[in-house]
Amino acid sequence: MSVRFDKVLIGVERYICFCNFLCLCPETGLDGFSYPARLPGTFFMAPQNVPDISFTRRSDLFGINHPLQSELPSACEIRPGLAIISPLYRTKSGSIGMGMIYNEYGRTGAKVSAVGFGGMRFDESKSDAQNAELLLYAHSKGINYFDTAPDYCKDHSEDIFGIALKQMADVRDQIYVSTKGMPTSIDTADKARKAVEKSLKRLKVDKIDFYHVWCIRRMDQYESAMKKGGQYEGLLKCKEEGLIDNIVISTHLQGDQICKIIEKKEFEGVLLGVNILNFLYRWQGVQAAFNAGLGVVAMNPLAGGVVPQHEKELTFLASGNETPTEAAIRFCVSCPQITIALVGFTTKEHIDTACRVADNCRPFTASDIDRAKEHLSRNMDSLCTGCGYCMNNLCPKDIPIANYMQSYNAKLLQHKNDKEMTEQMIFQHEWGYLADRQADAADCTQCGECEQVCTQHLDITDRLAEIAEWESALKGD
């Protein structure tokens, strides 16, 4: 007896061929292939005459370290027949398939899409139900890793995810759900348990695949999470009870500090801010996590929207006919050290762009890297990514801090002088980031609250003082 499937694109030796196969596994007594769980994709027939081929090792069929090796019995006989395996399944180094790349997430056994859905950039003018449609669309394109957090999008993101995940309940075993909790507010094991239960309820799932100790900016925040009776202890209990599969960390620490945390082997993965603009200054943490066998998720692969907003100034990033935005996504997707490029999506077109890059991904060459290095500077590591943490009613004067910092990016990217920045403020005040401001930069009291939460460790008060001078010149003071 044999099992009939629909489609395969399979790498044999040094070539790739479409084929129809009948797969028999006599050693195990199994008829047909073990279909890999959590494998998204659509299937279709692709008839082709193929000679009889026999394989005695899984690596003969898929190449060294291909993730599907674990799904195969140790010996298989392949004959012309009907086929298997999604055409969407391949790895950065593998020869199988077309479409989305999938990677092993550290040692967890999870096979995750190289492009992840970041739930921080929803269009807040749309309803939760409308935004939820993006997750369904992303899954149809091969994305199976979905990341959110409380407070994202004015605390709507987890609810949006819940609407979508309820509709995807029948394919729950094909997707991975990620959310987070901050130790600054979740400072006890009991609070950690309650936070997990709240997220489970909002997400409409019975388990969270990846739960992040979130937004670690300073070592004392990490130490608070790890203290006896603290957040981590509560998360371990949740993991024992099956409410969480994997405990991971989201951090904005410097590389040497990340290394110290990784050495303690408390987490199964790390989420950190790295992209084509700042990788020269962020790579130590990435490499350390990769070397330790952890999953590595890159947040802000587009520098929080800086790349698409400044494509004219960043043309040096691209090669051939690609855009700087496509190049930035390709950089993270193609890096062997990075498991997932977590992209924030607002439209279906954004999803199409990211998936198109993954579908046709080619590695950055040495010349690509050298070209980028020639133009990159320390300025690129001090850009505002627009995360918005400084906007959560922190400022006593209601200064739109993130808007001002986004405006300041122009100085760093375009090397504008004071006169040019003063002229730019005219546009920003009338039509741009600052049109609806309730306070000016000069109203800053230098309390420093915004700098305490800034994920990029920016010198916000100094920048506001500089901007205040441009606004003063604009007024003729």
C-alpha positions, 0 to 999 in steps of 0.5 A: 500500500502506498500513500498518495500526495500532490507535489514535490520539488526536490533536490537530488545531488546537485540539481533540482527537478520537479517530479512525481514520486511514490515513496516507500519506507520498508525499514519502518513499515511505513507506507509513504512520507511522514508529512511534516507538521506546521508546514504551510503551503499550497499543493499542485501536480507537476508530472515529469518522467523521473528515473528510479532513484534509491537513497540510503541516507536522508542527506542524499535526498535533501542535502546536509542539515536540511530541516526536513531530514528529521521528518524522514525515516533513515532509508527510503526507496523513491520510485516514479509515482505521486509526490509530496512536500510543499513547494514552499519549504526550503532553507537558506542553504538547502536546495529544496523548493521555491518560496518562503524560507524556513529555519530551525529556531535554535534547538527548539525543533520549531521550523519557522518562516524566515519572515515573521509577522510583527504586530506593531504597525497596524493601521490604527484607522482600521477596525481590529477585524480589518487588521486581522485579515493581514494575518490570514493573508500572511499565512497564505503567503507562507508566514508561520511566525506571528509576534505581538505584545501588550500595548502594541498599537494602543493595546489593540495588537493582541486582540487583533491577533486573537480575531485572526488566530480564532479563524486559524484554529484549524491550522494552529499546529502550523503556526507559532505565536509569540508575545511578551511581558515587561519585568518592570511591571510584571515583577513577581511570579504571580503577576507573570502567571496572570499576564500569561493567562491574560494574553492567552485569553486575548490571543484565543489560544491555549498555549503561547509558543514563544514568550519574551522577557521583554524590553531589557534595556539595562542589566538591572531589568534583567536581574529583576526578571531573574530574581527569586519569585520574579517574572522568570520563575513564574514563566518557568511554572507556566512552561511546566504546565504547558501554557508556554513552550519556550521562554525567550528574551527581547533586549536592547543591551550592548553586545557584551551584556547580551553575551553575559546573559547568553552564557547563563543558558536561561533562554531559548532565543533572543529578539534584538534590534539589528538591520542593514544600517546598524549591523556593524555595531550590533553584530556581537550579540547576534553572533554570540546568540547564534554560536550558543545555538539560540534562535535569533530574531531581528526586530526592526529590519527596516530600522523602524520604517527609516529605510522605506522613508528614506530610500533616495538617501539609501540607494547604496544599499541595493544592487541590481533592480531591487529597492533599498527596502528589499535589500534591507529585508534580504540582508536579514533573511539571507544572514545565516545567523538570523532565524527570523526577520520580524517585519511590521506590516500595515498593508498586504503590499508590505507582506507581498514585498517581504515574501517576494524577497524571501521567495527570490532570496540571494545572500549578500556578497562580500562586495554588497557588504563592502559597498554598505560599509563605505556609506554606513557610519555611527549615525546609523546606529543612533536613528529613531526607529519610531517604536513609540515607547516614549509616547505612552503619556510619559512626557509631562508636557505632552511633547510628541517626542517620537515625532521630533526624533523621526524628524531628527533622522533627516539630519543623520541620514541626509547630513543636513546643516542647521539652516536646512533643518530649520527649513525642514521644520516648516514642512514638518509643522504644516504637513509632517510629523509635527502638524498636530503637536500640542507642545514644542521642543522648547517645552522640554523640562529635561526630566529624562523619563523618555530616555529611560524607556528609549530602546535605542538609548538616544540622547533625546533631551539634547536632540530636543534642545537642538530642535528647539533652536531650529524652531526658534530660528523659524519663529524669528526669536 
